[in-house]
Amino acid sequence: MTVTSRRKPPSPEASEGVPSRIRELVADLNRHLRLYHVEDAPLISDSEYDRRFRELEELERQHPEWVLPDSPTRRVGAPPAEGFTTVEHLRPMLSLDNVMDAEGMQGFDERIRRMLDREDPVAFHGEPKLDGASLELVYQGGALSVAATRGDGREGEDVTANARQILSVPLELTGAPETLSVYGEVLLPIKAFERLNRNRGERGQELFVNPRNAAAGSLRQLHDVDVERLRSLEFRAYAVGVGLPDGVATQREVMAFLAELGFVTSPESRVCASVAEAIAYHEELGAKRSDLPVEIDGSVFKVDSLAIQRDLGMLSRSPRWAIAFKFPAHQEHTVVEDIFTSVGRTGALTPVAKLRPVFVGGVTVSNASLHNQDEVDRKDVRVGDTVVIQRAGDVIPQVVSVVLDLRPKRTKRWVLPSHCPVCGTEAVRPEGEAVTRCPNPACPAKLRNRLLHIAGRGALDVDGLGEKLVEQLLDQGLVETPPDLFALTRESLLGLERMGEKSADNLIAALDKARDTTLPRFLIALGIPEVGAGVAELLATRFGDLEPLMAADAETLTAIEGVGPIIAEKVASHFADESVRSEIERFRSQGVRWPVSEPRDPSAEPEGRLAGHGFVLTGTLPGLSRSEAKARIEAAGGKVISAVSKKTSFVIAGESAGSKLRKAEELGVRVLDLEGLLALLAGELPLEEEEAAEEADAPS
C-alpha cells in the first residue's frame, strides 16, 4: 500500500476533529474485526460496524494524508488465530461492500453502468446473505483436500478435520476438475440450533447465544471436538474460486454447476433483470426472513454475467461487481438507568449508559458506550430516558436515539465530570479533539489499563498477567509504574492471595521471557498515541534503535512513507516528554532489551543475501532468542513471516517445533536448524537446494 504522507494537511477550520476520529475508528474497527473473526466474541452489531467502516472510508477519501497503515479499509477479514495451521487460499477470499437502503442499491447500479458506459439495465443474480462463517473447500482429483476459514482473506485456518464432519460437505466429487476451489458459508439451521440448546440445557451446559457464533465456534474447535454440533451444520456453496469449467458464462450457471456436483445452494436465489427487480427481490426476501430455515441478514447481488464481472474487476478488498444489501438491524426500547464514566489506558473519559437489561438480537444487553461528550450532546441522552437500542446478531448495541415523548419530567442534561472519577485530577479536552482525558500519569485507572496493554500479545506478551492479578499488584503496592513489573520477585508474589509457588514461578518466567523483545513491540508497549503494529514496524526499520528515533523531529518522521504529519507530531512530542524518557530508562535498567538493526528506508526493496526470501521461526533456538533471530534475518534482507505456505523459503525449526514444522514437511519447504540458519547467515550454506546439490556433486 502506498500512503501519501507529504501533503500539507487541511486547515484546522476545515478538518476540526477529523484526525482523532480517524484514529478512533481505525483502532476501534481493528479491535472489533479481531473479536468478530478470531475470538468469536463480537461486541458491536454488524450494522454499527458497517456504519463506522463507511464513516472511515469517507474520511479517508476526503483526507488521504491521514490514512493509517493499519486501517481496516486496507485489509480483508482478520489474521488467522493461533493454534491452527494456516493455509494460503488459491485465490484471495474478498469481502463485500454493502448498502443499507434502496438508494444505496441504485447508486451501486449506476456506478456499474457508468463504468461499463451503458444505459440499458444490468442483470443481477440475487442470493440470500447467509449469516454464518465463510469457508473454502479445495478438491484435488475430486477428493476433499483442504477446508480453510476466510482468515485475513489471503490465509485462513486449516479446519479440514472439523469440516469433514459436516454432512453437507462432499468428501468426493464426480466429474470435478482436477483442482477445484469452492466458496460457501457454514450455517447452523435454526431448528438444529434450538435442538442443540435444548440438549445442552438438559446437560447443564452453557447455551449458545445464536446460530452464527455456534457455527463459527464449531469450525474452530481444537480440543474436545463436539461432533454432534459439527454434524448439525450445513454448508451452502455460492462461488467457485478456481476450476470453473469453460462455457460457464453466468453466476446462475455457476450455481447450477455447484448443484450438479452435489453441493447445497440457496433455493431462494434468482436472476433479477434490473435494479428495480433486485430491490423487489430484497424486499420479498425480507418479508419471509423469519420463515427461512437458516439465518440471513440481507441479500447479495452479483452481476450475473461473468464476462462483465471480469471487465469490472476488483478493488483491494472487494469486487466491484457484487454488493451486500443489508436488512435493518434489530431494535428494541429500554431505559437508561444511569450514565457512568470509564477511564481508559490513555486517560480517555468515556461515558457509558447503564441500561435496564433488554434482549436484543439474541442476547441480553445492559451497557452501551456513548463514546464522548459530543455524542451525548448530539443525541441528548439523559438518565431516565427511554432509548432505541440497535444491534444485529449478538453484539453490544448502540444507542440509536431517544424517545422524547417518553422522557420523564425534570431530567437533566448529562455532562462528563470536570475531574477524573478515579484519581480526582482535573480533566482536559485538547483543542480539536473529541475526547476528554485525565492528564495524571499516575492515575490508577490509566496504570491498570497500561499494565494490561503492556502484557498483551501485541506488546511485551507477558503470559498469565491478567486483570485480577494486575488488580492485586496495584492493591498491594507492588507495582506503581509499568517498569516495576520487571522488579517483581518470587517472594513478593507469594504474598498475594491465591498465588501458589507454581503460579509465581510461571509469572517470573514469563517476565524473564518478555525482557527479550523487539523494538516494534517495545514501541507498542510504550503506548505512543497513533502507533500501532504497522507504524511501529516502519519506525523500527527506519531508525534501527530507540535513541535515533527519540532524537528525530516531526519533519524527519513525516518523511517516512506511511507516517503522516499527525502521527509524526504525536511520536515526536511523546519522546520529548521527560517522564517518558525516564520510564524507558527504568525499563532498560530492569533488563528489557531488543536487538539493534541497521537503519534503512522501509519503503525501499530489502537488500542483502536473503532479500526476497521468507522465513518462519518455530520452536526454541538454544542460545538465540526469537527476536534476535528475526533481527539477524531481516538485517540480511530476509523477511520473517508467521505462516508456512508454498511461498515460504525456509522454516527455522528449534526444539519443540510443532505444527509449522509438520506443515513445512508436507509442502516440501526447506527446514533448517539453528546451525543451518547461522551457516546461511554467514554465506556458508547455499540459498537454493539446487546449488547445494551441485556443490555436493562437484569433484573435490
Buried (B, 14 or more C-beta within 10 A) or exposed (E): EEBEBEEEBBEEEEBBEBBBBBBBBBBBBBEBBBBBBBEBEBBBBBBBBBBBBBBBBEBBEEBEBBBBBBBBBBBBBBBBBEEBBBBBBBEBBBBBBBBBEBEBBBBBBEEBBEBBEEEEBBBBBBBBBBBBBBBBBBBEEBEBBBBBBBBBBBBBBBBBEBBEBBEBBBEEBEEBBEBBBBBBBBBBBBEBBEEBBEEBEEEEEEEBBBBBBBBBBBBBBEEEEBEBBBEBBBBBBBBBBBBBEEEBEBBBBBBEBBEEBBBBBBEBBBBBEBBBBBBBBBEBBBEEBEEBEBBBBBBBBBBBBBEBBEBBEBEEBBBBBBBBBBBEBBBBEBBBEEBEBBBBBBBBBBBBBBBEEBEBBBBEBEEBBBBBBBBBEEBBBBBBBBBBBBBBBBBBBBBBBBEEEEBEEEBEEBEBBEBBBBBEBEBBBEEEBBBBBBEBBEBBBBBBBBBBBBBBEEBBBBBEBEEEBBEBBBEEEBBEBBBBBBBBEEEBBEEBEEBEEEBBEBBBEBBEBBBBBBBBBBBBBBBBBBBBBBBBBBBBBBBBBBEEBBEBEBEBBBBBBBBBBBBBBBBBEBBEEEEBEEBBEBBBEBEBBBBBBEBBEBEEEBEBEBEEBBBBBBBBBEEBBBBBBBBBBBBBBBBBBEBBBEEBBBBBBBEEBEBBBEBBEEBEBBBBBBEBBBBBBEEEBBBEEEEEEEEEEEEE
